[in-house]
Amino acid sequence: MNYELVNSLCYYTCMGSLITGVALSVASIWVPNVWQSEFMVKSFSTTGVLFTFAALGALVTKLLTI
């Protein structure tokens, strides 16, 4: 299995999740009543799940390549 490919995919997914999370956080500060929107709650939840999955995937590939 090509662990470098999996590791880079996990890295870019983590970076994308962090950027999306920052954008959503800034939006939640400046947009009034943003937490009343179901879309924003689902967006934050999805970003958290993607970040967790990518971080765990990167950890597993690092452990397997030692």
MMTF fields as JSON, N, C-alpha, C and O atoms, coordinates in Angstrom:
{
  "mmtfVersion": "1.0.0",
  "mmtfProducer": "UNKNOWN",
  "numBonds": 263,
  "numAtoms": 264,
  "numGroups": 66,
  "numChains": 1,
  "numModels": 1,
  "chainsPerModel": [1],
  "groupsPerChain": [66],
  "chainIdList": ["A"],
  "bondAtomList": [4, 2, 8, 6, 12, 10, 16, 14, 20, 18, 24, 22, 28, 26, 32, 30, 36, 34, 40, 38, 44, 42, 48, 46, 52, 50, 56, 54, 60, 58, 64, 62, 68, 66, 72, 70, 76, 74, 80, 78, 84, 82, 88, 86, 92, 90, 96, 94, 100, 98, 104, 102, 108, 106, 112, 110, 116, 114, 120, 118, 124, 122, 128, 126, 132, 130, 136, 134, 140, 138, 144, 142, 148, 146, 152, 150, 156, 154, 160, 158, 164, 162, 168, 166, 172, 170, 176, 174, 180, 178, 184, 182, 188, 186, 192, 190, 196, 194, 200, 198, 204, 202, 208, 206, 212, 210, 216, 214, 220, 218, 224, 222, 228, 226, 232, 230, 236, 234, 240, 238, 244, 242, 248, 246, 252, 250, 256, 254, 260, 258],
  "bondOrderList": [1, 1, 1, 1, 1, 1, 1, 1, 1, 1, 1, 1, 1, 1, 1, 1, 1, 1, 1, 1, 1, 1, 1, 1, 1, 1, 1, 1, 1, 1, 1, 1, 1, 1, 1, 1, 1, 1, 1, 1, 1, 1, 1, 1, 1, 1, 1, 1, 1, 1, 1, 1, 1, 1, 1, 1, 1, 1, 1, 1, 1, 1, 1, 1, 1],
  "groupList": [{"groupName": "MET", "atomNameList": ["N", "CA", "C", "O"], "elementList": ["N", "C", "C", "O"], "formalChargeList": [0, 0, 0, 0], "bondAtomList": [1, 0, 2, 1, 3, 2], "bondOrderList": [1, 1, 2], "singleLetterCode": "M", "chemCompType": "L-PEPTIDE LINKING"}, {"groupName": "ASN", "atomNameList": ["N", "CA", "C", "O"], "elementList": ["N", "C", "C", "O"], "formalChargeList": [0, 0, 0, 0], "bondAtomList": [1, 0, 2, 1, 3, 2], "bondOrderList": [1, 1, 2], "singleLetterCode": "N", "chemCompType": "L-PEPTIDE LINKING"}, {"groupName": "TYR", "atomNameList": ["N", "CA", "C", "O"], "elementList": ["N", "C", "C", "O"], "formalChargeList": [0, 0, 0, 0], "bondAtomList": [1, 0, 2, 1, 3, 2], "bondOrderList": [1, 1, 2], "singleLetterCode": "Y", "chemCompType": "L-PEPTIDE LINKING"}, {"groupName": "GLU", "atomNameList": ["N", "CA", "C", "O"], "elementList": ["N", "C", "C", "O"], "formalChargeList": [0, 0, 0, 0], "bondAtomList": [1, 0, 2, 1, 3, 2], "bondOrderList": [1, 1, 2], "singleLetterCode": "E", "chemCompType": "L-PEPTIDE LINKING"}, {"groupName": "LEU", "atomNameList": ["N", "CA", "C", "O"], "elementList": ["N", "C", "C", "O"], "formalChargeList": [0, 0, 0, 0], "bondAtomList": [1, 0, 2, 1, 3, 2], "bondOrderList": [1, 1, 2], "singleLetterCode": "L", "chemCompType": "L-PEPTIDE LINKING"}, {"groupName": "VAL", "atomNameList": ["N", "CA", "C", "O"], "elementList": ["N", "C", "C", "O"], "formalChargeList": [0, 0, 0, 0], "bondAtomList": [1, 0, 2, 1, 3, 2], "bondOrderList": [1, 1, 2], "singleLetterCode": "V", "chemCompType": "L-PEPTIDE LINKING"}, {"groupName": "SER", "atomNameList": ["N", "CA", "C", "O"], "elementList": ["N", "C", "C", "O"], "formalChargeList": [0, 0, 0, 0], "bondAtomList": [1, 0, 2, 1, 3, 2], "bondOrderList": [1, 1, 2], "singleLetterCode": "S", "chemCompType": "L-PEPTIDE LINKING"}, {"groupName": "CYS", "atomNameList": ["N", "CA", "C", "O"], "elementList": ["N", "C", "C", "O"], "formalChargeList": [0, 0, 0, 0], "bondAtomList": [1, 0, 2, 1, 3, 2], "bondOrderList": [1, 1, 2], "singleLetterCode": "C", "chemCompType": "L-PEPTIDE LINKING"}, {"groupName": "THR", "atomNameList": ["N", "CA", "C", "O"], "elementList": ["N", "C", "C", "O"], "formalChargeList": [0, 0, 0, 0], "bondAtomList": [1, 0, 2, 1, 3, 2], "bondOrderList": [1, 1, 2], "singleLetterCode": "T", "chemCompType": "L-PEPTIDE LINKING"}, {"groupName": "GLY", "atomNameList": ["N", "CA", "C", "O"], "elementList": ["N", "C", "C", "O"], "formalChargeList": [0, 0, 0, 0], "bondAtomList": [1, 0, 2, 1, 3, 2], "bondOrderList": [1, 1, 2], "singleLetterCode": "G", "chemCompType": "PEPTIDE LINKING"}, {"groupName": "ILE", "atomNameList": ["N", "CA", "C", "O"], "elementList": ["N", "C", "C", "O"], "formalChargeList": [0, 0, 0, 0], "bondAtomList": [1, 0, 2, 1, 3, 2], "bondOrderList": [1, 1, 2], "singleLetterCode": "I", "chemCompType": "L-PEPTIDE LINKING"}, {"groupName": "ALA", "atomNameList": ["N", "CA", "C", "O"], "elementList": ["N", "C", "C", "O"], "formalChargeList": [0, 0, 0, 0], "bondAtomList": [1, 0, 2, 1, 3, 2], "bondOrderList": [1, 1, 2], "singleLetterCode": "A", "chemCompType": "L-PEPTIDE LINKING"}, {"groupName": "TRP", "atomNameList": ["N", "CA", "C", "O"], "elementList": ["N", "C", "C", "O"], "formalChargeList": [0, 0, 0, 0], "bondAtomList": [1, 0, 2, 1, 3, 2], "bondOrderList": [1, 1, 2], "singleLetterCode": "W", "chemCompType": "L-PEPTIDE LINKING"}, {"groupName": "PRO", "atomNameList": ["N", "CA", "C", "O"], "elementList": ["N", "C", "C", "O"], "formalChargeList": [0, 0, 0, 0], "bondAtomList": [1, 0, 2, 1, 3, 2], "bondOrderList": [1, 1, 2], "singleLetterCode": "P", "chemCompType": "L-PEPTIDE LINKING"}, {"groupName": "GLN", "atomNameList": ["N", "CA", "C", "O"], "elementList": ["N", "C", "C", "O"], "formalChargeList": [0, 0, 0, 0], "bondAtomList": [1, 0, 2, 1, 3, 2], "bondOrderList": [1, 1, 2], "singleLetterCode": "Q", "chemCompType": "L-PEPTIDE LINKING"}, {"groupName": "PHE", "atomNameList": ["N", "CA", "C", "O"], "elementList": ["N", "C", "C", "O"], "formalChargeList": [0, 0, 0, 0], "bondAtomList": [1, 0, 2, 1, 3, 2], "bondOrderList": [1, 1, 2], "singleLetterCode": "F", "chemCompType": "L-PEPTIDE LINKING"}, {"groupName": "LYS", "atomNameList": ["N", "CA", "C", "O"], "elementList": ["N", "C", "C", "O"], "formalChargeList": [0, 0, 0, 0], "bondAtomList": [1, 0, 2, 1, 3, 2], "bondOrderList": [1, 1, 2], "singleLetterCode": "K", "chemCompType": "L-PEPTIDE LINKING"}],
  "groupTypeList": [0, 1, 2, 3, 4, 5, 1, 6, 4, 7, 2, 2, 8, 7, 0, 9, 6, 4, 10, 8, 9, 5, 11, 4, 6, 5, 11, 6, 10, 12, 5, 13, 1, 5, 12, 14, 6, 3, 15, 0, 5, 16, 6, 15, 6, 8, 8, 9, 5, 4, 15, 8, 15, 11, 11, 4, 9, 11, 4, 5, 8, 16, 4, 4, 8, 10],
  "groupIdList": [1, 2, 3, 4, 5, 6, 7, 8, 9, 10, 11, 12, 13, 14, 15, 16, 17, 18, 19, 20, 21, 22, 23, 24, 25, 26, 27, 28, 29, 30, 31, 32, 33, 34, 35, 36, 37, 38, 39, 40, 41, 42, 43, 44, 45, 46, 47, 48, 49, 50, 51, 52, 53, 54, 55, 56, 57, 58, 59, 60, 61, 62, 63, 64, 65, 66],
  "secStructList": [7, 7, 2, 2, 2, 2, 2, 2, 2, 2, 2, 2, 2, 2, 2, 2, 2, 2, 2, 2, 2, 2, 2, 2, 2, 2, 2, 2, 2, 2, 1, 6, 6, 4, 4, 4, 7, 2, 2, 2, 2, 2, 2, 2, 2, 2, 2, 2, 2, 2, 2, 2, 2, 2, 2, 2, 2, 2, 2, 2, 2, 2, 2, 2, 6, 7],
  "xCoordList": [0.839, 0.0, 0.89, 1.94, 0.473, 1.239, 0.886, -0.066, 1.677, 1.392, 1.644, 1.0, 2.582, 2.84, 1.621, 1.308, 0.932, -0.275, -1.373, -2.039, -1.561, -2.584, -2.239, -3.113, -0.964, -0.538, -0.739, -1.19, -0.416, -0.609, -2.094, -2.496, -2.908, -4.354, -4.909, -5.732, -4.465, -4.896, -4.431, -5.17, -3.208, -2.681, -3.525, -3.896, -3.828, -4.613, -6.065, -6.68, -6.598, -7.933, -7.926, -8.854, -6.887, -6.763, -6.653, -7.318, -5.826, -5.651, -6.957, -7.314, -7.655, -8.936, -9.958, -10.73, -9.961, -10.882, -10.558, -11.459, -9.273, -8.886, -9.276, -9.781, -9.055, -9.418, -10.927, -11.406, -11.668, -13.128, -13.603, -14.513, -12.989, -13.348, -13.073, -13.864, -11.95, -11.64, -12.661, -13.139, -12.989, -13.967, -15.331, -15.991, -15.753, -17.03, -16.999, -17.996, -15.85, -15.737, -15.817, -16.492, -15.133, -15.191, -16.609, -17.1, -17.256, -18.638, -19.557, -20.474, -19.31, -20.164, -19.95, -20.841, -18.782, -18.535, -19.248, -19.867, -19.164, -19.628, -21.065, -21.68, -21.609, -22.979, -23.909, -23.738, -24.878, -25.774, -26.692, -27.153, -26.936, -27.846, -27.445, -28.304, -26.144, -25.701, -25.943, -26.137, -25.933, -26.12, -27.569, -27.863, -28.466, -29.851, -30.044, -31.109, -29.027, -29.095, -28.657, -27.574, -29.487, -29.153, -27.964, -27.183, -27.832, -26.721, -25.372, -24.434, -25.263, -23.994, -23.636, -22.471, -24.605, -24.341, -23.867, -22.917, -24.517, -24.108, -22.742, -21.964, -22.446, -21.144, -20.023, -19.006, -20.203, -19.196, -19.04, -17.921, -20.13, -20.066, -19.332, -18.506, -19.624, -18.967, -17.474, -16.657, -17.119, -15.71, -14.983, -13.854, -15.615, -15.013, -14.808, -13.771, -15.781, -15.666, -14.552, -13.751, -14.494, -13.439, -12.058, -11.121, -11.931, -10.631, -10.211, -9.059, -11.125, -10.802, -10.405, -9.428, -11.153, -10.837, -9.459, -8.674, -9.162, -7.877, -6.715, -5.657, -6.912, -5.851, -5.569, -4.41, -6.612, -6.413, -5.791, -4.953, -6.199, -5.593, -4.111, -3.314, -3.733, -2.318, -1.543, -0.411, -2.15, -1.494, -1.261, -0.186, -2.251, -2.126, -1.046, -0.244, -1.002, 0.02, 1.411, 2.369, 1.541, 2.845, 3.265, 4.432, 2.31, 2.639, 2.986, 3.837, 2.348, 2.616, 3.94, 4.51, 4.429, 5.663, 6.896, 8.009, 6.709, 7.881, 8.633, 9.642],
  "yCoordList": [-1.174, 0.0, 1.245, 1.266, 2.253, 3.485, 4.412, 5.189, 4.312, 5.088, 6.577, 7.404, 6.925, 8.349, 9.024, 10.164, 8.339, 8.889, 9.061, 10.095, 8.06, 8.137, 9.259, 10.016, 9.36, 10.383, 11.785, 12.681, 11.987, 13.312, 13.63, 14.781, 12.631, 12.843, 13.253, 14.164, 12.591, 12.946, 14.355, 15.115, 14.698, 16.027, 17.11, 18.089, 16.943, 17.956, 18.016, 19.082, 16.88, 16.881, 17.632, 18.388, 17.431, 18.17, 19.662, 20.457, 20.055, 21.476, 22.09, 23.206, 21.366, 21.852, 21.998, 22.957, 21.036, 21.1, 22.271, 22.945, 22.509, 23.641, 24.963, 25.853, 25.108, 26.343, 26.55, 27.659, 25.481, 25.574, 25.913, 26.723, 25.294, 25.579, 27.024, 27.642, 27.563, 28.966, 29.876, 30.837, 29.572, 30.398, 30.351, 31.382, 29.18, 29.061, 29.757, 30.342, 29.692, 30.364, 31.875, 32.548, 32.405, 33.847, 34.25, 35.294, 33.435, 33.726, 33.718, 34.533, 32.797, 32.74, 33.94, 34.293, 34.566, 35.762, 36.961, 37.748, 37.103, 38.325, 38.287, 39.338, 37.103, 36.998, 36.787, 35.828, 37.66, 37.5, 36.279, 35.963, 35.618, 34.468, 33.32, 32.613, 33.135, 32.081, 30.684, 29.726, 30.566, 29.249, 28.786, 27.645, 29.651, 29.22, 28.534, 27.977, 28.573, 27.936, 26.475, 26.184, 25.582, 24.158, 23.863, 22.949, 24.644, 24.467, 24.682, 23.92, 25.698, 25.981, 24.883, 24.497, 24.39, 23.311, 22.064, 21.408, 21.738, 20.578, 20.798, 19.855, 22.039, 22.333, 22.128, 21.51, 22.648, 22.443, 20.967, 20.494, 20.246, 18.818, 18.051, 17.188, 18.356, 17.687, 17.993, 17.101, 19.246, 19.628, 18.886, 18.431, 18.763, 18.034, 16.561, 15.991, 15.951, 14.536, 14.331, 13.407, 15.176, 15.061, 15.257, 14.531, 16.243, 16.488, 15.305, 14.874, 14.782, 13.641, 12.427, 11.748, 12.155, 11.026, 11.186, 10.237, 12.382, 12.607, 12.538, 11.996, 13.085, 13.044, 11.606, 11.213, 10.832, 9.422, 8.622, 7.751, 8.916, 8.24, 8.544, 7.649, 9.805, 10.175, 9.497, 9.058, 9.411, 8.75, 7.269, 6.739, 6.616, 5.184, 4.961, 4.038, 5.774, 5.571, 5.845, 5.183, 6.803, 7.051, 5.854, 5.463, 5.27, 4.111, 2.89, 2.093, 2.731, 1.577, 1.684, 0.665, 2.89, 3.057, 3.128, 3.292, 3.006, 3.047, 1.756, 1.581],
  "zCoordList": [0.0, 0.0, 0.0, 0.642, -0.706, -0.808, 0.359, 0.288, 1.437, 2.638, 2.446, 3.091, 1.556, 1.313, 0.705, 1.051, -0.192, -0.799, 0.241, 0.28, 1.074, 2.127, 3.101, 3.522, 3.455, 4.398, 3.824, 4.538, 2.558, 1.96, 1.811, 1.975, 1.504, 1.425, 2.784, 2.87, 3.837, 5.193, 5.561, 6.187, 5.172, 5.47, 4.809, 5.457, 3.532, 2.831, 3.335, 3.34, 3.752, 4.343, 5.666, 5.954, 6.474, 7.741, 7.476, 8.141, 6.518, 6.224, 5.706, 6.083, 4.852, 4.345, 5.459, 5.483, 6.388, 7.52, 8.436, 8.936, 8.655, 9.492, 8.853, 9.539, 7.565, 6.866, 6.892, 7.13, 6.648, 6.693, 8.104, 8.277, 9.108, 10.493, 10.88, 11.593, 10.41, 10.693, 10.012, 10.614, 8.767, 8.05, 8.736, 8.869, 9.167, 9.862, 11.22, 11.644, 11.901, 13.194, 13.042, 13.821, 12.043, 11.797, 11.405, 11.832, 10.604, 10.216, 11.434, 11.531, 12.36, 13.543, 14.46, 15.232, 14.383, 15.18, 14.571, 15.287, 13.255, 12.612, 12.118, 11.942, 11.891, 11.39, 12.584, 13.336, 12.763, 13.919, 13.763, 12.666, 14.871, 14.945, 14.027, 13.5, 13.837, 12.925, 13.51, 12.762, 14.842, 15.441, 15.409, 15.766, 14.99, 14.818, 13.478, 13.209, 12.642, 11.331, 11.449, 11.957, 10.987, 11.011, 10.101, 10.366, 9.025, 8.089, 8.778, 8.543, 9.614, 10.285, 11.286, 11.388, 12.007, 12.96, 12.217, 12.647, 11.117, 10.329, 9.681, 9.541, 9.284, 8.689, 9.698, 9.381, 10.921, 11.952, 12.293, 12.489, 12.365, 12.682, 11.594, 11.892, 10.345, 9.231, 9.217, 8.987, 9.461, 9.503, 10.625, 10.438, 11.772, 12.878, 12.574, 12.915, 11.942, 11.582, 10.554, 10.691, 9.536, 8.518, 9.118, 8.786, 10.005, 10.625, 11.486, 11.427, 12.28, 13.141, 12.312, 12.63, 11.258, 10.38, 9.752, 9.721, 9.251, 8.596, 9.585, 9.266, 10.774, 11.782, 12.218, 12.356, 12.432, 12.804, 11.661, 11.893, 10.44, 9.29, 9.168, 8.887, 9.379, 9.33, 10.455, 10.254, 11.636, 12.76, 12.47, 12.751, 11.916, 11.612, 10.558, 10.701, 9.51, 8.477, 9.032, 8.635, 9.94, 10.565, 11.412, 11.404, 12.148, 12.982, 12.136, 12.53, 10.989, 10.143, 9.391, 9.002, 9.183, 8.419, 9.308, 8.81, 10.625, 11.541, 11.452, 12.134]
}
